[in-house]
Amino acid sequence: MISQKKSNIKKAISILEKAYYSHQETSSFFLDPFEQMVIGQIAKKNNIDILFIGGNELSERKIFVANFYYEPLFEGNYLKILKFSSQNISHPDVLGALIHLGIDRSSIGDISVINDVIEFAVLDEDAAFIKYNLTKIKRENISVEIKEDDSLNLKDLDYLQESGFVSSLRLDNIVSLVLNISRTKAKNIINSRLVKVDFQYITDPSFMLKEGSLISIRKEGRFIFDNISGVSKKGNYHIEYRKIV
């Protein structure tokens, strides 16, 4: 996973360099928020005009367009939103079917499942192929359409508001709190590469978290460390966090 992320960032940087040296518009594959942050910082440092798009402002996975000539951009020039109806197909089912079809993960954006409508973003160059070849998922026949408005509908996130005390903002302390487990078990989970902070794998239990950090724990869900709301007489931090449900 780490080597794949480094490879993705290197490929994205090469696309950014092409825009910089050729002074031409270039677009990328889909990047996760951590990769977007890295590329955004490099673009800013080198005064490269860059915009991230994913079919929805709230999309997690987005492509970038560098040295663009028109604003606002017409997203349909770079990506397409495909949709179909089903009551029994989930996010992993769609992702697995696309990869089985030979579509690279970096060509796939966010996948949205709302009631019985499934929508997903893909690179423009792959849309027609997927439309005519993705005809069955989990033995269920489906009919894929390309949306005309190029907008991805995303479900509003629900949160469970929680709070608690930690002796420090170390990752193992906060994982221990949000999962209600011992620090020893929290360290084991972190050491096993089951935890991401802001979409980056962290294997150091002593990693210090910042307010606003997104913590993803495999099979346990995602949590947002919002803020420190106070300090006890013993010097422990009272923190507020949310679990995404």
Buried (B, 14 or more C-beta within 10 A) or exposed (E): EEEEBEEBBEBBBEBBBBBBEEEEBBBBBBBBBBBBBBBBEBBEEEEBBBBBBBBBEEBBBBBBBBBBEEEEBEBBBBBBBBBBEBEEBBEEBBBEBBEEEEBEEBBBBBBBBEEEEBBBBBBBEBBEEBBEEBBEBEEEEBEBEBBEEBBBEBEEEEEEEBBBBBEBBBBBBBBBBBBEBEBEEBBBBBEEEBBBBBBBBBEEBEBEBEEEBBBBBEEBBBBBBBEEEEEEEEEBBBBBBBBEE
